[in-house]
Amino acid sequence: MIALAAVPYVAAVLVPARATVPVAAATDPTRAARTAGTTSAAPTAKTAKATKTAKRRARHAAMDASTAAHLTSPGDAKDTPAYRYAQLSQADCEVELARRHIDFVRETAPAVLAPVRLTGPLHGVVFRTDQSEKARTTSRWEIADCRLVLALDDFAEILRRHDIVEVRHYSMYRPPRSWPDDKIGTRHDGALALDAGRFIDGTGAVLDVDRDFHGAIDAKTCGDGAEPRPATAEALALRAILCEAVDRRLFNVVLTPNYNKQHHNHFHLEVTAGVGWFLVH
């Protein structure tokens, strides 16, 4: 059983418990005023706030149920690449980069345990933003935690089998505005996630997540019964690439356009330290 409070994508942990709003008040905020014999038809500020809170909590409860349905906690989680990479220290991770002959330079980035910048491709696949070559050399969006790079290196092996030579992403690192010096970040704060938007093959053809994924909110992404609608060649190619990575458990978190509207144009691929669960949504 997975403790939902430990999963950052479960909304319930973000909403403190509050007194239950009576159904009558929530659905008809003027009822109390009418019952008391007043002529006012406008809800009080307090009642309006309670109604808004009730609706927000209902939305969050629905999101929690949806997210929980896409979580797994396999018994062999500690044997997966995502788990093993997430436990590495900066020194051990950089040793592994060197062993794999991955070209990189060490960076400085608040909240990031092992910040690096790739200076070459991974198995012939370039991971980059849309920024100019000059801007990329100093772009904070292209800083990654070394542990994410190891997962991307494995992912690149899959991509090459599909003739993908370039991945255009929106960002890896997103510097937090304010952060304690001794605290390591997670997700994009810790440069442990990549938002992949387009996959370009050797002929220059582009698989665009926004255009080609053909999913639906809360639909199943991988496994039995999961399929794009319509099942175009491009949509099937995107699913094949993504679901191979899911099967190999390279990332703890894989979010797609099936998750919510905010992810309509990218795959969020994330390594999460210290957990034994996987979320594919």
C-alpha positions in Angstrom: 0.0 0.0 0.0 1.5 3.4 -1.0 1.2 6.3 1.4 -0.4 8.9 -0.8 1.0 11.7 1.4 4.4 10.7 0.2 3.5 11.2 -3.5 4.0 14.9 -4.5 1.4 14.6 -7.3 -1.5 13.8 -4.9 -3.3 17.0 -4.3 -4.8 16.1 -0.9 -1.5 16.8 0.9 -1.7 20.4 -0.3 -5.1 21.1 1.3 -5.5 21.2 5.0 -8.5 19.6 6.5 -11.4 22.0 7.1 -14.9 21.7 8.5 -17.3 20.1 6.1 -19.5 22.5 4.3 -23.2 21.5 4.5 -24.6 20.5 1.1 -27.4 23.0 1.2 -25.0 25.9 1.9 -22.7 24.8 -0.8 -25.3 24.4 -3.5 -27.6 27.3 -2.5 -25.7 30.0 -0.4 -28.8 32.2 -0.2 -31.0 29.6 1.5 -30.0 30.6 5.1 -30.9 34.3 4.3 -34.3 33.3 2.9 -35.0 31.1 5.8 -34.2 33.9 8.2 -36.7 36.1 6.4 -34.3 38.5 5.0 -34.6 40.0 1.5 -30.9 39.7 0.6 -30.2 37.4 -2.3 -26.4 37.8 -2.2 -24.3 35.2 -0.4 -22.1 36.5 2.4 -18.4 36.6 1.9 -18.0 33.8 4.5 -20.5 31.5 2.7 -19.0 32.2 -0.7 -15.6 31.3 0.6 -16.9 28.1 2.1 -18.5 27.2 -1.2 -15.3 27.8 -3.1 -13.4 25.7 -0.6 -15.8 22.8 -0.9 -15.5 22.8 -4.7 -11.8 22.9 -4.5 -11.6 20.0 -2.1 -13.9 18.0 -4.3 -11.7 18.6 -7.3 -8.6 17.6 -5.3 -10.3 14.5 -4.0 -11.1 13.5 -7.6 -7.4 14.1 -8.6 -6.2 12.0 -5.7 -8.4 9.1 -6.7 -7.2 9.4 -10.3 -3.5 9.6 -9.3 -3.8 6.7 -6.9 -5.1 4.5 -9.7 -1.9 5.0 -11.7 0.6 4.3 -8.8 2.4 1.1 -8.4 4.8 -0.1 -5.7 6.6 -3.2 -7.1 8.4 -5.6 -4.7 11.6 -5.3 -6.8 11.6 -1.5 -6.8 15.2 -1.4 -5.3 16.5 -3.3 -8.3 15.2 -0.8 -10.9 17.4 1.8 -12.6 15.4 4.7 -11.3 15.8 3.6 -7.7 19.5 2.8 -8.0 20.4 6.0 -9.8 18.5 8.1 -7.3 20.5 6.8 -4.4 23.9 7.8 -5.8 26.1 10.5 -4.4 27.6 13.2 -6.6 31.0 11.5 -6.6 29.6 8.1 -7.4 27.3 9.4 -10.1 30.1 11.3 -11.9 32.3 8.2 -11.8 29.5 6.4 -13.6 29.2 9.2 -16.2 32.9 8.9 -16.8 32.7 5.1 -17.1 30.0 5.5 -19.8 32.1 8.1 -21.6 29.4 10.7 -21.3 30.7 14.2 -22.0 29.7 16.7 -19.3 30.9 19.6 -17.2 30.1 20.1 -13.6 27.8 23.1 -12.8 26.8 25.1 -9.8 23.1 25.2 -9.1 21.2 25.8 -5.9 19.0 22.9 -4.7 20.7 20.4 -7.0 22.8 17.6 -5.5 24.9 16.8 -8.6 24.5 19.5 -11.2 26.0 18.9 -14.6 25.7 20.2 -18.2 25.8 17.7 -21.1 28.4 18.7 -23.7 27.7 15.9 -26.1 25.0 13.4 -27.2 23.9 10.3 -25.3 24.2 7.2 -27.6 23.9 9.6 -30.5 20.9 11.4 -29.2 21.0 15.1 -28.4 18.9 16.5 -25.6 18.4 20.2 -25.9 16.1 23.2 -25.6 15.1 25.4 -28.5 17.6 28.1 -27.4 20.4 29.2 -29.7 23.7 27.4 -29.4 25.3 30.4 -27.7 22.5 30.6 -25.1 22.6 26.9 -24.4 26.1 27.1 -23.1 24.9 29.0 -20.0 21.2 28.2 -20.0 19.9 27.1 -16.6 17.2 25.1 -18.3 19.9 22.7 -19.6 21.4 21.9 -16.2 20.6 18.4 -15.0 21.3 16.4 -11.9 23.8 13.7 -12.8 21.3 11.0 -11.7 18.7 12.2 -14.2 21.4 12.0 -16.9 22.0 8.3 -16.2 18.3 7.6 -16.7 18.4 9.7 -19.9 21.4 7.8 -21.1 19.4 4.5 -20.8 16.4 6.2 -22.4 18.7 7.2 -25.3 19.3 3.6 -26.1 15.6 3.1 -26.6 15.4 6.3 -28.7 18.1 5.1 -31.0 16.3 1.9 -31.7 13.5 4.1 -33.0 15.9 6.2 -35.1 15.5 9.3 -32.8 18.5 11.5 -32.9 17.3 14.6 -31.0 14.9 15.4 -28.2 13.7 19.0 -27.8 12.7 19.7 -24.2 11.4 22.7 -22.3 13.6 22.4 -19.3 15.3 20.2 -16.8 16.3 22.6 -14.0 14.0 25.4 -12.9 15.8 27.3 -10.2 13.7 27.9 -7.1 13.1 31.5 -6.1 14.1 31.0 -2.5 15.9 27.9 -1.2 17.8 26.9 2.0 21.5 26.3 1.2 21.4 22.9 2.8 18.3 21.6 1.2 18.3 19.4 -1.9 15.4 19.9 -4.3 13.1 17.5 -6.1 11.5 17.4 -9.5 12.5 20.5 -11.6 13.8 22.3 -8.5 16.4 19.7 -8.1 17.0 19.2 -11.9 15.7 15.7 -11.6 13.0 16.0 -14.3 12.9 16.7 -18.0 9.9 17.9 -20.1 10.3 16.4 -23.5 8.2 18.0 -26.2 9.5 16.8 -29.6 11.4 13.8 -30.9 13.2 14.2 -34.1 14.4 11.2 -36.2 17.3 10.8 -38.7 15.2 12.1 -41.6 14.2 15.2 -39.8 10.6 14.0 -39.2 9.2 15.2 -35.9 7.0 13.4 -33.3 5.3 16.2 -31.5 3.7 15.3 -28.2 1.1 18.1 -28.4 0.1 17.2 -32.0 0.6 13.5 -32.1 0.0 11.9 -28.7 -3.8 11.6 -29.1 -4.7 10.8 -25.5 -7.4 11.9 -23.1 -7.4 13.1 -19.5 -7.2 10.1 -17.1 -6.9 7.6 -19.9 -4.4 4.7 -19.5 -1.0 5.4 -21.0 0.7 2.1 -21.2 -0.3 -1.6 -20.9 -3.3 -3.6 -21.8 -6.2 -1.4 -23.1 -4.0 1.7 -23.6 -4.0 3.1 -27.1 -4.1 6.5 -28.8 -7.3 7.6 -30.5 -6.9 8.0 -33.3 -4.1 5.4 -33.6 -2.0 7.2 -36.1 1.5 6.0 -37.0 2.9 9.0 -35.1 0.8 8.4 -32.0 1.8 4.7 -32.0 5.5 5.6 -32.4 5.3 8.0 -29.4 3.6 5.3 -27.2 6.1 2.7 -28.2 9.0 4.9 -27.2 7.4 6.0 -23.9 6.1 2.6 -22.8 9.5 1.0 -23.4 11.0 3.5 -20.9 8.1 2.7 -18.5 8.7 -1.0 -18.8 12.4 -0.6 -18.0 11.4 1.7 -15.0 13.9 4.3 -15.9 11.8 7.1 -14.2 9.8 7.1 -11.1 7.3 9.6 -12.5 6.1 9.7 -16.1 3.4 12.3 -16.8 1.7 12.7 -20.2 -1.2 14.6 -21.7 -3.4 12.0 -20.1 -2.5 13.5 -16.7 -3.9 17.0 -17.1 -4.1 20.0 -19.4 -0.8 21.5 -18.2 1.0 18.4 -19.7 -0.7 18.6 -23.1 2.5 19.2 -24.9 5.2 17.2 -23.2 6.3 14.0 -21.3 7.5 14.8 -17.8 10.2 12.2 -17.0 11.5 12.3 -13.4 13.8 10.4 -11.1 12.7 10.6 -7.4 15.1 9.8 -4.6 14.2 7.7 -1.6 10.9 6.1 -3.0 9.9 2.7 -4.1 6.8 3.7 -6.1 6.2 4.6 -9.8 3.6 6.9 -11.3 2.6 6.6 -14.9 -0.3 8.9 -15.8 
